[in-house]
Amino acid sequence: MNFLFILNTFYPNIGGVEQATLEICRQLKKKSHNIHILTTNKSNYYPDNQHLRSFEIFEGIPIFRVRYTLRFIAIPMKALYLTKKFKINRLYITDFLGFIAIFLKRVFHIPFSYVLNGYNPICPKGTLFHTEICQGFEVIKCLKYCRKFSVRFILAFIITRILLSEAQPAIAISNAIKNAYLSYFRKIPIKLIYYGIDLQRFYPQTINHKIVPNKLKESDKIILFFGRLIQERGVYEFLPHFKNLLQQMNCKFLIVGFGPEMPNIKMRVRDLNLQNYIIFTGILTNQPLINVINLSDIVILPILFPEPLSLVVLEAMACAKPIISFDLGGVKELLNEIEPKLLVPPNDWSQFTDKIYEFLNDKELRTTVGLALRQRAEKYFNWERYSNQFLKEIGLKE
């Protein structure tokens, strides 16, 4: 089958959706399907979009890029051209930028799959995090308090309604996402297929502390956060509670990633005089990231909003690392029966730090929970499983 993926952003962008979509492309390519990517030159990897070429082939996958500022004109025109040139017979879209799929379906009878990764089409800001009142709310409550209509939001909402009606099928990556959309679009069938993780790359390994030079001692207990540094992830809010934790035990906090919240976080680290206890590594990918995950004792995800699903959690699970998080969004679905030991009520920072203390002081508990998480990842969350389910839903054999 000839697939055309129509995406807002793609490789080399660093983000959960971009990473997951690349893995899906790899899986489909392994099964002898032809993959073509149509996306924009918007990137959070390079500081200047000029470094992104309008065309490249990555791992045998052709990537066509248009200027981000012209995307609403350039994407439809390019999609029409690519559909004819490569005889596309299946479309894959992830947001309302894929509105061209409606035209291609009705004129050329090309079916499309609509994969729901986030809340953008049903939330005016796309994050369910607009004001302080939103912290710790699930989707419906946040929308009730923060509904802010605009021309863009109303247009996106209408397009999303049509896309959901026309999709074959619409797929949610978590029940948190599925239920959020069904609260608006009650009669539209939405399938559930969880993302996966590359278990051949992410697995438990013994790592030397020296990979972080002159910063760590063998005796240090290591707390890790990795991911995009945005307000909704709660790292800034965690810092004073980490300082309180230091009064009880010797530990270090590794922050892996970058994002708009970085300057505020660094300023607060200085204000709290935590420079000797917090290590910023910047962006890490591939094996360096896997090394740091394995080096850590626990991973934290102090989210302030209902994360749709978390590749951070899946990667930590695959490396057999306990994850302490607030009980919001799709995280509990990943942890399932293990979650009572790992999740705490939203915004309960006292219980959050108590849980960190408990795990850092109990190696046997870390090992037991970590192995249970690895086994759960192996059973339920791998990309082979995702691709097989996806192909089954669109009427193809595995």
C-alpha positions as CSV (number, residue, x, y, z in Angstrom):
1,M,0.0,0.0,0.0
2,N,1.1,3.6,-0.7
3,F,0.8,5.7,2.4
4,L,0.9,9.5,2.5
5,F,1.4,11.0,6.0
6,I,0.2,14.6,6.2
7,L,1.8,16.1,9.3
8,N,2.3,19.5,10.9
9,T,5.8,18.5,12.0
10,F,8.1,15.5,11.6
11,Y,11.7,14.4,11.9
12,P,14.1,15.9,13.0
13,N,11.6,17.6,15.4
14,I,12.0,16.4,19.0
15,G,8.7,15.5,20.5
16,G,6.6,12.6,21.5
17,V,4.2,12.8,18.4
18,E,7.1,13.2,16.0
19,Q,9.0,10.3,17.5
20,A,6.0,8.0,17.6
21,T,5.1,8.8,14.0
22,L,8.6,8.0,12.8
23,E,8.4,4.6,14.6
24,I,5.0,3.9,12.9
25,C,6.6,4.7,9.5
26,R,9.4,2.3,10.3
27,Q,7.0,-0.5,11.2
28,L,4.9,0.0,8.1
29,K,8.0,0.1,5.9
30,K,9.2,-3.2,7.4
31,K,5.9,-4.7,6.3
32,S,6.7,-3.6,2.7
33,H,4.4,-0.6,2.5
34,N,5.5,2.5,0.7
35,I,5.7,5.6,3.0
36,H,5.7,9.2,1.9
37,I,5.8,12.2,4.3
38,L,4.3,15.6,3.7
39,T,5.1,18.1,6.4
40,T,6.3,21.7,7.1
41,N,9.8,23.0,7.7
42,K,8.9,24.0,11.3
43,S,11.4,22.6,13.7
44,N,12.4,22.7,17.3
45,Y,15.6,20.9,16.6
46,Y,17.4,23.5,14.5
47,P,17.2,27.1,15.6
48,D,16.6,28.3,12.1
49,N,14.3,26.6,9.6
50,Q,16.7,27.2,6.8
51,H,18.6,24.1,7.8
52,L,15.6,21.9,6.9
53,R,15.6,20.9,3.3
54,S,12.5,20.9,1.2
55,F,13.2,17.2,0.4
56,E,15.3,14.5,1.9
57,I,15.2,10.7,2.2
58,F,15.6,9.4,5.8
59,E,15.9,5.7,6.3
60,G,14.4,5.1,2.9
61,I,11.4,7.4,3.6
62,P,11.0,10.4,1.3
63,I,10.1,13.6,3.3
64,F,8.6,16.5,1.4
65,R,8.5,19.9,3.3
66,V,6.7,23.1,2.6
67,R,7.2,26.5,4.3
68,Y,5.4,26.6,7.6
69,T,4.1,30.1,7.0
70,L,2.4,28.9,3.8
71,R,1.2,25.6,5.1
72,F,-2.5,26.1,4.6
73,I,-2.0,26.7,0.9
74,A,1.2,24.6,0.2
75,I,0.1,21.4,2.0
76,P,-3.1,20.9,-0.1
77,M,-1.4,21.7,-3.4
78,K,1.6,19.4,-2.5
79,A,-0.7,16.6,-1.3
80,L,-2.7,16.6,-4.5
81,Y,0.6,16.4,-6.5
82,L,2.1,13.6,-4.4
83,T,-1.2,11.7,-4.5
84,K,-1.2,11.6,-8.2
85,K,2.6,11.0,-8.7
86,F,2.9,8.1,-6.2
87,K,-0.6,6.6,-6.6
88,I,-1.4,7.1,-3.0
89,N,-4.2,4.8,-1.7
90,R,-4.2,5.5,2.0
91,L,-3.7,8.8,4.0
92,Y,-2.6,9.2,7.6
93,I,-3.3,12.5,9.4
94,T,-2.8,13.6,13.0
95,D,-4.4,17.1,13.2
96,F,-6.8,19.4,11.4
97,L,-4.0,20.4,9.0
98,G,-4.9,17.2,7.2
99,F,-8.2,18.8,6.1
100,I,-7.1,18.1,2.5
101,A,-7.8,14.4,3.3
102,I,-11.6,15.2,3.1
103,F,-11.2,16.5,-0.5
104,L,-8.9,13.6,-1.5
105,K,-11.4,11.1,-0.1
106,R,-14.4,12.5,-1.8
107,V,-12.8,13.2,-5.2
108,F,-10.3,10.3,-5.5
109,H,-12.0,7.9,-3.0
110,I,-8.8,7.6,-0.9
111,P,-9.6,6.6,2.7
112,F,-7.7,8.3,5.6
113,S,-6.9,7.4,9.2
114,Y,-7.1,10.2,11.8
115,V,-4.9,9.6,14.8
116,L,-5.7,11.7,17.8
117,N,-2.6,12.6,19.7
118,G,-3.6,15.6,21.7
119,Y,-6.3,18.0,22.7
120,N,-5.7,20.9,20.2
121,P,-8.9,20.6,18.2
122,I,-11.1,20.6,21.3
123,C,-9.2,23.0,23.5
124,P,-8.6,26.7,22.7
125,K,-5.0,26.5,23.8
126,G,-4.4,22.9,23.0
127,T,-2.9,22.0,26.3
128,L,-5.8,22.1,28.8
129,F,-3.6,24.4,30.9
130,H,-4.7,28.0,30.7
131,T,-4.8,29.4,34.2
132,E,-3.9,28.4,37.7
133,I,-7.4,27.0,38.2
134,C,-6.7,24.3,35.6
135,Q,-3.9,22.7,37.5
136,G,-4.8,19.1,38.3
137,F,-8.1,19.1,36.4
138,E,-9.1,16.4,34.0
139,V,-10.2,17.4,30.5
140,I,-13.9,18.1,31.1
141,K,-13.4,20.4,34.1
142,C,-10.7,22.3,32.4
143,L,-12.8,23.0,29.3
144,K,-15.7,24.0,31.4
145,Y,-13.6,26.7,33.1
146,C,-11.5,27.8,30.2
147,R,-13.7,27.7,27.1
148,K,-12.4,30.7,25.1
149,F,-13.8,30.8,21.6
150,S,-11.9,32.3,18.7
151,V,-12.2,32.2,14.9
152,R,-9.3,29.7,14.8
153,F,-10.7,27.5,17.5
154,I,-14.2,27.4,15.9
155,L,-12.7,26.6,12.5
156,A,-10.5,23.9,13.9
157,F,-13.5,22.5,15.8
158,I,-15.7,22.3,12.6
159,I,-12.9,20.7,10.6
160,T,-12.2,18.2,13.3
161,R,-15.9,17.2,13.4
162,I,-15.8,16.5,9.7
163,L,-12.5,14.6,9.9
164,L,-13.8,12.4,12.6
165,S,-17.0,11.7,10.6
166,E,-15.0,10.8,7.4
167,A,-12.1,9.0,9.0
168,Q,-11.6,5.3,8.4
169,P,-11.0,5.0,11.3
170,A,-10.4,7.7,13.9
171,I,-7.9,6.3,16.4
172,A,-7.1,7.6,19.9
173,I,-3.8,6.8,21.6
174,S,-5.4,6.6,25.1
175,N,-8.7,6.5,26.8
176,A,-8.0,10.0,28.2
177,I,-7.9,11.3,24.6
178,K,-10.9,9.1,23.5
179,N,-13.1,10.3,26.3
180,A,-12.2,13.9,25.8
181,Y,-13.3,13.8,22.2
182,L,-16.4,11.8,22.9
183,S,-17.5,14.4,25.3
184,Y,-18.0,16.7,22.3
185,F,-18.6,14.2,19.5
186,R,-20.7,11.5,21.2
187,K,-21.9,9.4,18.3
188,I,-18.6,9.1,16.4
189,P,-16.8,5.7,16.8
190,I,-13.2,6.2,17.9
191,K,-10.8,3.2,18.1
192,L,-8.2,2.9,20.8
193,I,-4.6,1.8,20.0
194,Y,-1.8,2.6,22.4
195,Y,1.5,3.8,21.2
196,G,4.5,1.5,21.7
197,I,8.2,1.6,22.6
198,D,11.2,0.1,20.9
199,L,12.1,-2.6,23.4
200,Q,15.3,-3.5,21.5
201,R,16.7,-0.1,22.2
202,F,15.2,0.7,25.5
203,Y,16.1,-2.0,28.1
204,P,17.8,-2.2,31.5
205,Q,21.6,-1.7,31.2
206,T,24.4,-1.1,33.7
207,I,25.8,2.4,33.2
208,N,28.8,4.0,34.8
209,H,28.3,7.3,36.7
210,K,31.2,8.8,34.7
211,I,29.0,9.5,31.7
212,V,28.1,12.7,33.6
213,P,31.7,13.9,34.2
214,N,32.6,15.5,37.6
215,K,28.9,15.8,38.6
216,L,27.9,12.5,40.1
217,K,29.2,10.2,42.9
218,E,28.6,6.5,43.1
219,S,26.7,7.2,46.3
220,D,24.3,9.7,44.8
221,K,20.7,8.7,44.4
222,I,19.5,10.1,41.1
223,I,16.1,11.6,40.2
224,L,15.5,12.1,36.5
225,F,13.2,14.2,34.5
226,F,13.4,14.1,30.7
227,G,11.2,15.7,28.1
228,R,10.3,19.1,26.7
229,L,10.5,21.8,29.4
230,I,7.1,23.5,29.3
231,Q,5.0,24.9,32.2
232,E,2.6,22.0,32.1
233,R,5.3,19.5,33.1
234,G,5.7,21.0,36.6
235,V,9.5,21.0,36.9
236,Y,9.5,24.6,38.1
237,E,7.0,23.8,40.8
238,F,8.9,20.8,41.9
239,L,12.1,22.6,42.7
240,P,11.3,23.9,46.2
241,H,10.0,20.4,47.1
242,F,13.2,18.9,45.9
243,K,15.1,21.3,48.2
244,N,13.1,20.0,51.1
245,L,13.9,16.4,50.1
246,L,17.6,17.3,50.3
247,Q,17.2,17.8,54.0
248,Q,16.3,14.1,54.3
249,M,18.7,12.5,51.9
250,N,21.6,12.9,49.6
251,C,20.4,12.9,45.9
252,K,20.8,14.7,42.6
253,F,18.2,15.8,40.1
254,L,19.0,15.4,36.4
255,I,17.0,17.5,34.0
256,V,17.3,16.3,30.4
257,G,15.7,18.4,27.7
258,F,15.0,21.9,26.6
259,G,12.0,24.2,26.1
260,P,10.5,27.6,26.8
261,E,10.4,27.0,30.6
262,M,14.2,26.5,30.8
263,P,15.1,30.1,31.7
264,N,12.6,30.2,34.5
265,I,13.8,26.8,35.8
266,K,17.4,27.9,35.8
267,M,16.6,31.2,37.5
268,R,14.7,29.3,40.3
269,V,17.6,26.9,40.7
270,R,19.8,29.9,41.4
271,D,17.3,31.5,43.7
272,L,17.0,28.3,45.7
273,N,20.8,27.8,45.7
274,L,20.5,24.3,44.2
275,Q,23.3,24.6,41.6
276,N,25.3,21.8,43.2
277,Y,22.4,19.4,43.2
278,I,20.8,19.8,39.8
279,I,22.4,18.9,36.5
280,F,21.2,20.2,33.2
281,T,22.2,17.9,30.3
282,G,20.4,19.7,27.4
283,I,18.7,17.6,24.7
284,L,19.7,13.9,24.7
285,T,18.5,11.4,22.1
286,N,19.1,7.8,21.2
287,Q,21.8,5.9,23.3
288,P,22.9,9.0,25.4
289,L,19.3,9.3,26.6
290,I,19.0,5.6,27.2
291,N,22.2,5.7,29.2
292,V,20.9,8.5,31.5
293,I,17.6,6.7,32.0
294,N,19.4,3.6,33.1
295,L,21.7,5.6,35.3
296,S,18.8,7.1,37.3
297,D,17.1,5.5,40.3
298,I,13.7,6.9,39.6
299,V,12.0,9.0,36.9
300,I,9.5,11.7,37.8
301,L,6.8,13.3,35.8
302,P,5.2,16.1,37.9
303,I,2.6,17.0,35.3
304,L,0.1,19.7,36.0
305,F,-2.3,18.8,33.2
306,P,-3.7,15.5,31.9
307,E,-0.9,14.2,29.6
308,P,-2.6,12.5,26.7
309,L,-0.1,9.6,26.8
310,S,3.5,9.7,27.7
311,L,6.4,8.3,25.8
312,V,8.6,9.4,28.7
313,V,6.7,6.8,30.9
314,L,7.0,4.1,28.2
315,E,10.7,4.7,27.8
316,A,11.2,4.5,31.6
317,M,9.1,1.4,31.8
318,A,11.1,-0.3,29.1
319,C,14.3,0.5,31.1
320,A,12.7,-0.9,34.3
321,K,12.6,2.4,36.1
322,P,9.9,3.4,38.5
323,I,8.0,6.6,37.5
324,I,6.5,8.9,40.1
325,S,3.7,11.0,38.6
326,F,0.5,12.8,39.4
327,D,-2.7,10.8,38.6
328,L,-3.7,12.7,35.5
329,G,-4.5,11.8,31.9
330,G,-3.2,8.7,30.1
331,V,-0.4,8.0,32.5
332,K,-2.5,5.7,34.7
333,E,-3.5,3.7,31.7
334,L,0.1,2.8,31.0
335,L,0.9,1.8,34.6
336,N,-2.5,0.1,35.3
337,E,-2.4,-2.3,38.3
338,I,1.0,-0.9,39.3
339,E,-0.2,2.7,39.4
340,P,-1.3,2.8,43.1
341,K,2.4,2.5,44.1
342,L,3.5,5.3,41.6
343,L,0.7,7.8,41.2
344,V,-0.4,10.5,43.7
345,P,-3.3,12.9,43.7
346,P,-2.8,16.0,41.5
347,N,-0.9,18.8,43.2
348,D,-0.3,16.9,46.4
349,W,3.4,17.8,46.5
350,S,3.8,16.4,50.0
351,Q,2.8,13.0,49.0
352,F,4.8,13.3,45.8
353,T,8.0,13.9,47.6
354,D,7.2,11.2,50.2
355,K,6.8,8.8,47.3
356,I,10.2,9.8,45.9
357,Y,11.8,9.3,49.4
358,E,10.2,5.9,49.7
359,F,11.5,4.6,46.4
360,L,15.0,6.1,46.8
361,N,15.4,4.5,50.2
362,D,14.2,1.0,49.1
363,K,16.3,-0.6,46.4
364,E,14.2,-3.8,46.5
365,L,11.0,-1.8,45.9
366,R,12.6,-0.1,42.9
367,T,13.8,-3.4,41.5
368,T,10.4,-5.1,42.0
369,V,8.3,-2.3,40.5
370,G,10.8,-1.7,37.7
371,L,10.7,-5.3,36.6
372,A,6.9,-5.3,36.7
373,L,6.9,-2.2,34.5
374,R,9.3,-3.8,32.0
375,Q,7.1,-6.9,31.8
376,R,4.0,-4.8,31.2
377,A,5.8,-2.8,28.4
378,E,6.8,-6.1,26.8
379,K,3.3,-7.5,26.9
380,Y,1.3,-4.4,25.9
381,F,3.4,-1.6,24.5
382,N,5.5,-2.4,21.5
383,W,5.4,-1.0,18.0
384,E,4.9,-4.3,16.3
385,R,1.6,-4.6,18.3
386,Y,0.6,-1.1,17.3
387,S,1.3,-1.6,13.6
388,N,-0.6,-4.9,13.6
389,Q,-3.6,-3.4,15.2
390,F,-3.5,-0.4,12.9
391,L,-3.4,-2.5,9.8
392,K,-6.2,-4.6,11.1
393,E,-8.4,-1.5,11.7
394,I,-7.8,-0.3,8.1
395,G,-8.7,-3.7,6.7
396,L,-5.2,-5.1,5.9
397,K,-3.7,-8.3,7.1
398,E,-0.8,-8.2,9.6
